[in-house]
């Protein structure tokens, strides 16, 4: 399969997003950063699968590699884990030009990126996402951080990578659940910006679920292009970039209420999208066909559309902790139709219909 590439345009901090074979990583990294000492941060699931290939590619291009291995999983996305990575970087006597290579899914990328952002007040970072979720979303855009007991990603920093390098071959070892998790964010991108892509996903769901490499490459590149355009226009989420939070206001509240790791992030985002679309329908800004259409595609891709039995009071309480709140109100991304989403400032209680929809009561 041929290599594919696009650019996140941020002036002198622009960087490429490349899809290629793992064997080509070292050379592409050397084109962005001067080869020398580096630290590979990965996790105990990905390391046995791909660390040796990555190290061989880097060493072949002139890099000297140290390795830090983290425990896998959302439950480990904590301040304590981040602190451990920073300590390990300092133990390896990193300098300000020592890059961190983050090999893994979104959790590893977020922790390693946050450690790179804060150690010595900023080290270069290269994101090497190995899950569909991280390829289409978290590896691009520079958001890094960890969770706390108060909510998801409440401690973090914006820190753009020098390179994002995604190898579609790493998706072959994902579990079916992890692949579907990434598809929640894929649908989100289509709902935000591209009706034609939404239709393509509906038509090609069987190819995607069968892990057809050409279909997956198209998915990743299209999603990254959508996100790159939004990020280039609003890097630090002071306006338009907040549209990327479609499904996340309710989705993050659901994750916090259930406990991190109970639902995968993409599953929670999918449920959140359907709930927020039902909110739009009940507010009169969308037709009832919209949440049904989104739910239909999610179902086709094997994703849940609700979580029966969830407490709406608990969800609304978690919504009140959302990091996008200001003056008691929360900026929520509301879909009006496929390809048309808008930012609205709401009180937490305004989301009652969405919270009720999560429990399966769409027909309210």
Protein Blocks (a to p, Z undefined) as FASTA:
>chain_A
ZZddddddehjlgccdddddfklmmmmmmmmpccddddddddfklmmmmmmmmmmmmmmn
opacddddddedjklmcfklmmmmmmmmmmnopafklccddeddfklmmmmmmmmmmggo
iaadddddfbfklmmmmmgooiacdddfkbghkaccddddfbdcddfklmmmpcfklmmm
mmmmmmmmmmmmomklmmmmmmmmmmmmnopaklmmmmmmmmmmmmmmmmmmomnopmmm
mmmmgoklmmmmmmmmnoghjacfklmmmmmmmmmmmmmmmnopacfklmmmmmmmmmmn
opafbdehiafklmmmmmmmpckbgehiacddddfbghiacdddddfklmmmmmmmmnop
abZZ
